[in-house]
Amino acid sequence: MSLNSLRSSSNGADLADNPHQQIGSRTLPEFRFEPRVLVELAENLNSIGNQLEVLRSEIEAGEPQLQSATLRGRIGLWVKQQLYRFLWWHSYQIRTAVDLVSRWTREERKAVDMLTQIHQAVLESKNRLCHLESGQLKIEHSVRQNAEEVGKLVQRLEAETIYNEQLTGRLAELERSASHLAHRIEGEALQAQSRLSELAGKRDAEALQTRGHLSDLARQIEAASIQTRELAARVSDVGLFTNQTRASLSIQDRRLTLFIEEARKRLPQPFEQADLRTMVDEHTKHRFDSLYAAFEDVFRGTREDVKARQAVYLPLLDEHAIGSSTMPLLDLGCGRGEWLELLGEHGLEASGVDLNEDMVERCKALGLPVVQGDSLPYLSSLPDASLGAVTAFHMVEHMPFDVVLTLVDESLRVLKPGGLLILETPNPANLQVGAFSFHLDPTHLKPLPSAMLRFFVEGRGFCDVHVKELHPYPEVVRFADDGRGVASRLNDYFYGPQDYAVIGRKA
């Protein structure tokens, strides 16, 4: 198919704006940029190129040497070969023509490819122009919107300018009004100041009178307070004496009842001297119980004070699950029963033992489970591993040291595994305690240093033994820090812990 036939295949349309265009060394017609025609032209050129390649290969191969079985066929082949020999001079021209056509076809194909690329570039340029046009339209639209907004802002600015002018006028009027008001207020202030001066004079006079009345009233209140304190002290003394008398009468009544019962049993026989000696010894052993109970009331402190000091042990009991029915507590020398009362308030099971009849009667009056008797024999009568804790507050300083060791041994025996022994006693490391307050109690034998008591408790078989220092003097009575450490050392010696407790656990 020739190039003219390809041009005529595009529905007879004129495909060139200019008659010719120079490409390489050949003059070719300039096509319009129509994709369909370019595609058809490229396909036709490819087909022509393929046909020329086939023709070139046939020319180079020459006439095939066929074999024939008949004589006529062999003669025909011979005649054909002779004709090819006579026409050999045409082979070069034919080959040359084929090469020229093939070369022209390749150049035409290149031209078509170039036109295709140009067409694609033109399409891309058109797309870019369209995009730029749309962007320009957007910019123009944005500019128009901004112009409208600027117009609105100008209108608002003009309105605000007018409003500001109005406000300026109103502010001027307000300033004039304020000036008049200030003059009025200044005049009224002068009048009020003069009135206040008059009232201040009257107030000072009344204050002097009131101060005098208050002084008189304070003196009267102080006198009444002194009388009240004196009366309260007398009432307290009377109440203490009444309690002591009531307890003493109760004890004497019980002793007299026992004596009468014993006499009734022996009638008509008289008392033997041994029986009388026993009754006298029993009376002698308890004749100072009421006196010592009164001594405790004066020097040990109130029940609430003692309970507040002993509350420090409650977290320790809770940590070791002591106070249940399986881990009961026994308080040796329970005294007035503050510790037992505190344990009962927290739902812990505990009991006590004390030798003082008056103390036991007080505990029973409060409903506390207390037994009268000597602590060490009572502890020795208990079975092995029957208690969760044994406590003794301010008791071991009343005992000889061998008795203290026996108490430690018996406590270890009656405690269950994990049970606690708590021994609280005055702290002789505090010089005021060791030199003065320890000796207020005539039944104290001698102070026990904490290191010594801890050593023997640990040496008799307890584990996790430690010393807990208790009840230091308040800060108000301590020496102020002098920056050299002297005041700190003096505070340790004179105002340090007044008591300590040795605490051990049974493994």
C-alpha positions as CSV (number, residue, x, y, z in Angstrom):
1,M,0.0,0.0,0.0
2,S,1.5,3.4,-1.1
3,L,1.5,6.6,0.9
4,N,-1.0,8.2,-1.5
5,S,-3.5,5.3,-0.8
6,L,-3.0,5.9,2.9
7,R,-3.8,9.6,2.4
8,S,-6.9,8.8,0.4
9,S,-8.1,6.3,3.2
10,S,-8.7,9.1,5.6
11,N,-12.2,9.9,4.0
12,G,-10.6,12.1,1.4
13,A,-9.7,14.9,3.9
14,D,-6.8,17.1,3.3
15,L,-4.3,16.1,6.0
16,A,-1.7,18.8,5.4
17,D,-1.9,22.5,6.2
18,N,1.3,23.2,4.2
19,P,2.0,21.4,0.9
20,H,5.3,20.0,2.1
21,Q,7.7,19.8,5.0
22,Q,11.4,19.1,4.9
23,I,12.4,16.0,7.1
24,G,15.9,14.8,6.9
25,S,16.9,14.6,3.2
26,R,13.4,14.0,1.9
27,T,10.4,16.2,1.4
28,L,7.3,14.7,3.0
29,P,3.8,16.1,3.3
30,E,3.0,17.6,6.7
31,F,0.1,15.8,8.3
32,R,-2.6,17.2,10.5
33,F,-2.6,16.0,14.1
34,E,-5.3,13.3,13.9
35,P,-4.5,10.2,16.0
36,R,-6.6,7.8,14.0
37,V,-4.8,8.6,10.7
38,L,-1.4,8.4,12.3
39,V,-2.2,5.0,13.8
40,E,-3.3,3.6,10.4
41,L,-0.3,5.0,8.7
42,A,2.1,3.4,11.2
43,E,0.3,0.1,10.8
44,N,0.6,0.3,6.9
45,L,4.3,1.2,7.1
46,N,5.0,-1.7,9.4
47,S,3.2,-4.0,6.9
48,I,5.2,-2.7,3.9
49,G,8.4,-3.0,5.9
50,N,7.6,-6.6,6.7
51,Q,6.8,-7.4,3.0
52,L,10.1,-5.8,1.9
53,E,12.0,-7.8,4.4
54,V,10.4,-11.0,3.0
55,L,11.3,-10.0,-0.6
56,R,14.9,-9.2,0.3
57,S,15.3,-12.6,1.9
58,E,13.9,-14.3,-1.2
59,I,16.2,-12.4,-3.5
60,E,19.2,-13.2,-1.4
61,A,18.2,-16.9,-1.3
62,G,17.8,-17.1,-5.1
63,E,15.8,-19.6,-7.0
64,P,15.3,-22.8,-5.1
65,Q,16.9,-25.9,-6.5
66,L,14.0,-28.2,-6.8
67,Q,14.4,-31.9,-7.9
68,S,12.0,-33.4,-10.4
69,A,11.4,-37.1,-11.1
70,T,10.4,-36.7,-14.8
71,L,12.5,-35.8,-17.7
72,R,10.2,-33.0,-18.7
73,G,10.5,-31.5,-15.2
74,R,14.3,-31.7,-15.3
75,I,14.3,-30.0,-18.7
76,G,12.0,-27.3,-17.4
77,L,14.3,-26.6,-14.4
78,W,17.3,-26.4,-16.7
79,V,15.5,-23.9,-19.0
80,K,14.5,-21.9,-16.0
81,Q,18.1,-21.8,-14.7
82,Q,19.3,-20.7,-18.1
83,L,16.8,-17.8,-18.1
84,Y,18.0,-16.7,-14.6
85,R,21.5,-16.7,-15.9
86,F,20.5,-14.5,-18.9
87,L,18.6,-12.1,-16.6
88,W,21.3,-11.9,-13.8
89,W,21.9,-8.3,-14.5
90,H,18.4,-7.4,-13.2
91,S,19.1,-8.9,-9.8
92,Y,21.2,-5.9,-8.7
93,Q,18.6,-3.3,-9.8
94,I,15.8,-5.2,-8.0
95,R,17.9,-5.5,-4.8
96,T,18.8,-1.8,-5.0
97,A,15.1,-0.9,-5.5
98,V,14.1,-3.0,-2.6
99,D,16.8,-1.4,-0.4
100,L,15.6,2.1,-1.4
101,V,12.0,1.3,-0.7
102,S,13.0,-0.3,2.6
103,R,15.0,2.8,3.5
104,W,12.2,5.1,2.6
105,T,9.8,3.0,4.6
106,R,12.0,3.4,7.7
107,E,12.2,7.1,7.2
108,E,8.5,7.3,6.8
109,R,8.1,5.3,10.0
110,K,10.4,7.6,11.9
111,A,8.5,10.6,10.6
112,V,5.2,9.0,11.8
113,D,6.7,8.3,15.2
114,M,7.9,11.9,15.4
115,L,4.5,13.2,14.5
116,T,2.9,10.9,17.1
117,Q,5.3,12.4,19.8
118,I,4.5,15.9,18.6
119,H,0.8,15.1,18.8
120,Q,1.2,13.8,22.4
121,A,3.1,17.0,23.3
122,V,0.4,19.1,21.8
123,L,-2.2,17.3,23.8
124,E,-0.2,17.7,27.0
125,S,0.2,21.4,26.3
126,K,-3.6,21.7,25.7
127,N,-4.2,19.9,29.1
128,R,-1.8,22.2,30.8
129,L,-3.4,25.3,29.2
130,C,-6.8,24.0,30.3
131,H,-5.5,23.5,33.9
132,L,-3.9,27.0,33.8
133,E,-7.2,28.4,32.6
134,S,-9.1,26.7,35.4
135,G,-6.6,28.0,37.9
136,Q,-6.8,31.5,36.5
137,L,-10.6,31.2,36.8
138,K,-10.3,30.2,40.5
139,I,-7.8,33.0,41.1
140,E,-10.2,35.5,39.5
141,H,-13.1,34.1,41.6
142,S,-10.9,34.4,44.8
143,V,-9.9,37.9,43.9
144,R,-13.6,38.8,43.4
145,Q,-14.5,37.3,46.8
146,N,-11.6,39.1,48.4
147,A,-12.7,42.4,46.8
148,E,-16.2,41.8,48.1
149,E,-14.9,41.1,51.6
150,V,-12.7,44.2,51.5
151,G,-15.8,46.2,50.5
152,K,-17.7,44.8,53.4
153,L,-14.8,45.6,55.8
154,V,-14.7,49.1,54.5
155,Q,-18.4,49.5,55.2
156,R,-18.0,48.1,58.7
157,L,-15.0,50.4,59.3
158,E,-17.1,53.4,58.2
159,A,-20.0,52.3,60.5
160,E,-17.5,51.8,63.4
161,T,-16.0,55.2,62.8
162,I,-19.5,56.8,63.0
163,Y,-20.1,54.7,66.2
164,N,-16.8,55.8,67.7
165,E,-17.7,59.4,67.1
166,Q,-21.0,58.9,68.9
167,L,-19.1,57.2,71.8
168,T,-16.7,60.1,72.0
169,G,-19.6,62.5,72.4
170,R,-21.2,60.3,75.1
171,L,-17.8,60.0,76.9
172,A,-17.5,63.7,77.0
173,E,-20.9,64.0,78.5
174,L,-20.0,61.3,81.0
175,E,-16.8,63.1,82.0
176,R,-18.7,66.3,82.7
177,S,-21.2,64.3,84.8
178,A,-18.4,62.6,86.6
179,S,-16.7,65.9,87.4
180,H,-19.9,67.2,88.9
181,L,-20.4,63.9,90.8
182,A,-16.8,64.1,92.1
183,H,-17.4,67.6,93.5
184,R,-20.5,66.3,95.2
185,I,-18.7,63.2,96.6
186,E,-15.8,65.3,97.9
187,G,-18.2,67.6,99.8
188,E,-20.1,64.6,101.2
189,A,-16.8,63.0,102.2
190,L,-15.7,66.0,104.1
191,Q,-19.1,65.9,106.0
192,A,-18.7,62.2,106.6
193,Q,-15.1,62.6,107.9
194,S,-16.3,65.2,110.4
195,R,-19.1,62.9,111.5
196,L,-16.6,60.0,111.8
197,S,-14.3,62.1,113.9
198,E,-17.2,62.7,116.3
199,L,-18.2,59.0,116.3
200,A,-14.5,58.0,116.9
201,G,-14.3,60.2,119.9
202,K,-17.5,58.7,121.3
203,R,-16.2,55.2,120.4
204,D,-12.9,55.7,122.2
205,A,-14.8,56.8,125.3
206,E,-17.1,53.8,125.1
207,A,-14.1,51.5,124.4
208,L,-12.4,52.8,127.6
209,Q,-15.5,52.1,129.5
210,T,-15.8,48.6,127.9
211,R,-12.2,47.8,128.5
212,G,-12.7,48.6,132.2
213,H,-15.7,46.4,132.4
214,L,-13.9,43.6,130.6
215,S,-11.0,43.9,133.0
216,D,-13.3,43.7,135.9
217,L,-15.1,40.7,134.3
218,A,-11.8,39.0,133.6
219,R,-10.7,39.3,137.2
220,Q,-14.0,37.9,138.3
221,I,-13.7,35.0,135.8
222,E,-10.2,34.3,137.0
223,A,-11.3,34.3,140.6
224,A,-14.2,32.0,139.7
225,S,-11.9,29.8,137.8
226,I,-9.5,29.5,140.7
227,Q,-12.4,28.7,142.9
228,T,-13.7,26.1,140.4
229,R,-10.3,24.4,140.1
230,E,-10.0,24.3,143.9
231,L,-13.5,22.9,144.1
232,A,-12.8,20.4,141.4
233,A,-9.6,19.3,143.2
234,R,-11.6,18.9,146.4
235,V,-14.3,17.0,144.6
236,S,-11.6,14.8,143.0
237,D,-10.0,14.2,146.3
238,V,-13.4,13.5,147.9
239,G,-14.2,11.1,145.0
240,L,-10.8,9.4,145.3
241,F,-11.2,9.1,149.0
242,T,-14.7,7.8,148.6
243,N,-13.6,5.2,146.1
244,Q,-10.7,4.2,148.3
245,T,-13.0,4.0,151.3
246,R,-15.6,2.0,149.4
247,A,-13.0,-0.4,148.2
248,S,-11.4,-0.7,151.6
249,L,-14.8,-1.3,153.2
250,S,-15.6,-3.9,150.6
251,I,-12.3,-5.7,151.4
252,Q,-12.8,-5.4,155.1
253,D,-16.3,-6.6,154.8
254,R,-15.2,-9.6,152.8
255,R,-12.4,-10.4,155.3
256,L,-14.9,-10.1,158.2
257,T,-17.3,-12.3,156.3
258,L,-14.6,-14.9,155.8
259,F,-13.6,-14.7,159.5
260,I,-17.3,-15.1,160.6
261,E,-17.8,-18.1,158.2
262,E,-14.6,-19.7,159.5
263,A,-15.8,-19.1,163.1
264,R,-19.2,-20.6,162.4
265,K,-17.6,-23.7,161.0
266,R,-15.5,-24.1,164.1
267,L,-18.1,-23.5,166.8
268,P,-18.2,-24.5,169.5
269,Q,-14.5,-25.3,169.1
270,P,-12.2,-22.2,169.6
271,F,-9.7,-21.0,166.9
272,E,-6.3,-22.6,167.0
273,Q,-3.2,-20.4,166.9
274,A,-2.1,-21.7,163.5
275,D,-5.5,-20.7,162.0
276,L,-5.2,-17.3,163.6
277,R,-1.7,-16.9,162.2
278,T,-2.8,-17.8,158.7
279,M,-5.7,-15.2,158.8
280,V,-3.3,-12.5,160.2
281,D,-0.7,-13.2,157.4
282,E,-3.4,-13.0,154.7
283,H,-4.6,-9.7,156.2
284,T,-1.1,-8.4,156.4
285,K,-0.3,-9.4,152.8
286,H,-3.2,-7.2,151.4
287,R,-3.4,-4.5,154.0
288,F,-1.7,-1.9,151.7
289,D,-3.7,-2.8,148.5
290,S,-6.0,0.1,148.8
291,L,-3.1,2.5,149.5
292,Y,-1.2,1.3,146.5
293,A,-4.3,1.6,144.3
294,A,-4.6,5.2,145.5
295,F,-0.9,5.8,144.8
296,E,-1.4,4.5,141.2
297,D,-4.4,6.9,140.7
298,V,-2.2,9.9,141.6
299,F,1.1,9.0,139.9
300,R,0.3,6.7,137.0
301,G,-2.2,9.0,135.3
302,T,-5.9,8.8,134.2
303,R,-7.3,5.8,132.5
304,E,-7.6,7.7,129.2
305,D,-4.0,8.7,129.4
306,V,-2.8,5.2,130.0
307,K,-5.0,3.8,127.2
308,A,-3.7,6.4,124.8
309,R,-0.1,5.4,125.6
310,Q,-0.8,1.6,125.2
311,A,-2.7,2.0,121.9
312,V,0.8,1.9,120.2
313,Y,0.8,-1.9,120.5
314,L,-2.5,-2.5,118.6
315,P,-0.9,-2.5,115.1
316,L,1.6,-5.1,116.3
317,L,-1.1,-7.4,117.6
318,D,-3.0,-7.0,114.3
319,E,0.1,-7.8,112.3
320,H,0.6,-11.1,114.1
321,A,-3.2,-11.9,114.3
322,I,-3.2,-12.0,118.1
323,G,-6.5,-11.5,120.0
324,S,-8.6,-14.2,118.4
325,S,-10.1,-17.2,120.3
326,T,-7.2,-19.3,119.1
327,M,-4.5,-16.7,120.0
328,P,-5.8,-15.1,123.3
329,L,-3.7,-12.6,125.3
330,L,-2.8,-12.7,129.0
331,D,-1.9,-9.4,130.8
332,L,0.3,-10.0,133.9
333,G,-0.1,-7.5,136.7
334,C,-3.1,-6.0,134.9
335,G,-3.6,-3.3,137.6
336,R,-6.6,-1.0,136.9
337,G,-7.3,-2.9,133.6
338,E,-6.7,-0.1,131.1
339,W,-5.0,-2.4,128.6
340,L,-7.7,-5.1,128.9
341,E,-10.4,-2.4,128.4
342,L,-8.6,-1.1,125.3
343,L,-8.4,-4.6,123.9
344,G,-12.1,-5.3,124.6
345,E,-13.0,-2.1,122.7
346,H,-11.2,-3.4,119.6
347,G,-12.9,-6.8,119.8
348,L,-9.7,-8.7,121.0
349,E,-9.9,-11.6,123.4
350,A,-7.8,-11.1,126.5
351,S,-7.7,-11.7,130.3
352,G,-5.6,-10.5,133.2
353,V,-4.2,-11.5,136.6
354,D,-3.2,-9.3,139.5
355,L,-2.4,-9.8,143.2
356,N,-3.9,-6.5,144.4
357,E,-7.5,-7.1,145.7
358,D,-8.5,-3.5,145.2
359,M,-7.4,-3.5,141.6
360,V,-9.1,-6.8,140.9
361,E,-12.4,-5.4,142.4
362,R,-12.2,-2.4,140.1
363,C,-11.6,-4.5,137.0
364,K,-14.5,-6.8,137.9
365,A,-16.7,-3.7,138.4
366,L,-15.9,-2.8,134.8
367,G,-16.8,-6.3,133.6
368,L,-13.2,-7.2,132.7
369,P,-12.0,-10.9,132.9
370,V,-9.5,-10.7,135.7
371,V,-8.3,-13.3,138.2
372,Q,-6.8,-12.5,141.6
373,G,-3.5,-14.2,142.3
374,D,0.3,-14.1,141.9
375,S,1.2,-13.7,138.2
376,L,4.1,-16.2,138.1
377,P,2.3,-19.1,139.7
378,Y,-0.8,-18.4,137.6
379,L,1.4,-18.4,134.4
380,S,3.1,-21.6,135.5
381,S,-0.3,-23.3,135.9
382,L,-1.3,-22.8,132.2
383,P,-0.7,-25.5,129.6
384,D,1.9,-25.4,127.0
385,A,1.3,-23.4,123.7
386,S,-2.0,-22.0,125.0
387,L,-1.6,-18.2,124.5
388,G,-1.0,-15.8,121.6
389,A,0.7,-13.1,123.7
390,V,1.9,-12.4,127.2
391,T,2.2,-8.7,128.3
392,A,3.5,-7.1,131.5
393,F,3.4,-3.4,131.8
394,H,5.7,-1.9,134.5
395,M,5.9,-5.2,136.4
396,V,9.4,-6.6,135.9
397,E,11.0,-3.7,137.9
398,H,9.1,-5.0,140.9
399,M,10.7,-8.5,140.7
400,P,14.1,-10.0,141.6
401,F,16.0,-10.7,138.5
402,D,15.9,-14.5,138.9
403,V,12.1,-14.2,139.0
404,V,12.2,-12.1,135.8
405,L,14.1,-14.9,134.0
406,T,11.6,-17.5,135.3
407,L,8.8,-15.3,133.9
408,V,10.5,-15.2,130.5
409,D,10.9,-19.0,130.5
410,E,7.3,-19.6,131.4
411,S,6.1,-17.2,128.8
412,L,8.1,-19.0,126.1
413,R,6.5,-22.3,127.2
414,V,2.9,-21.1,127.2
415,L,3.1,-19.1,123.9
416,K,2.1,-20.6,120.6
417,P,4.4,-20.4,117.6
418,G,4.3,-16.9,116.4
419,G,3.2,-15.6,119.9
420,L,4.6,-12.4,121.4
421,L,6.1,-11.4,124.7
422,I,5.9,-7.6,125.5
423,L,7.7,-6.3,128.6
424,E,7.4,-2.6,129.3
425,T,9.4,-0.9,132.0
426,P,10.9,2.6,132.9
427,N,13.9,3.7,130.9
428,P,16.9,4.4,133.1
429,A,18.7,5.9,130.1
430,N,16.6,9.0,130.8
431,L,18.4,10.6,133.7
432,Q,15.2,12.1,135.1
433,V,13.6,8.7,135.2
434,G,16.7,6.8,136.5
435,A,17.5,9.4,139.2
436,F,14.1,10.5,140.3
437,S,10.7,9.3,138.9
438,F,11.8,5.6,139.1
439,H,12.1,5.9,142.9
440,L,8.7,7.4,143.4
441,D,7.3,3.9,143.6
442,P,8.6,2.3,146.9
443,T,7.9,-1.2,145.5
444,H,10.4,-0.8,142.6
445,L,13.6,-2.8,143.2
446,K,16.0,-1.5,140.6
447,P,15.9,-0.2,137.0
448,L,16.6,-2.5,134.1
449,P,18.7,-1.2,131.2
450,S,17.1,-2.0,127.8
451,A,20.3,-3.7,126.4
452,M,20.4,-6.1,129.4
453,L,16.7,-7.0,129.3
454,R,16.9,-7.5,125.5
455,F,19.9,-9.8,125.8
456,F,18.3,-12.1,128.4
457,V,14.9,-12.3,126.5
458,E,16.8,-13.2,123.3
459,G,19.1,-15.6,125.2
460,R,16.2,-17.5,126.7
461,G,14.9,-18.5,123.2
462,F,12.9,-15.6,121.7
463,C,13.6,-14.4,118.2
464,D,13.1,-11.1,116.4
465,V,13.8,-9.4,119.7
466,H,13.8,-5.6,119.5
467,V,13.5,-2.5,121.8
468,K,10.7,0.0,121.3
469,E,11.4,3.4,123.0
470,L,8.3,5.1,124.3
471,H,6.9,8.4,125.7
472,P,9.5,11.1,125.2
473,Y,9.0,14.4,126.8
474,P,7.1,17.0,124.7
475,E,9.0,19.4,122.5
476,V,8.0,22.5,124.6
477,V,10.2,21.4,127.5
478,R,13.2,20.4,125.3
479,F,16.3,22.6,124.8
480,A,16.4,24.7,121.6
481,D,19.0,23.6,119.0
482,D,22.3,25.5,119.6
483,G,23.9,24.3,116.3
484,R,26.7,22.5,118.1
485,G,24.9,19.3,119.1
486,V,25.1,20.1,122.9
487,A,21.4,20.7,123.2
488,S,20.6,17.6,121.3
489,R,22.7,15.4,123.6
490,L,21.2,17.1,126.7
491,N,17.7,16.5,125.3
492,D,18.6,12.8,124.9
493,Y,19.8,12.5,128.4
494,F,17.1,14.5,130.2
495,Y,14.0,14.5,127.9
496,G,14.4,11.3,125.9
497,P,12.0,8.3,126.1
498,Q,10.7,7.7,129.6
499,D,9.8,4.0,129.0
500,Y,10.8,1.2,126.7
501,A,9.4,-2.2,125.7
502,V,11.3,-5.4,124.9
503,I,9.3,-7.4,122.3
504,G,10.1,-10.9,121.3
505,R,8.5,-13.6,119.2
506,K,8.3,-17.3,119.7
507,A,9.6,-19.2,116.6
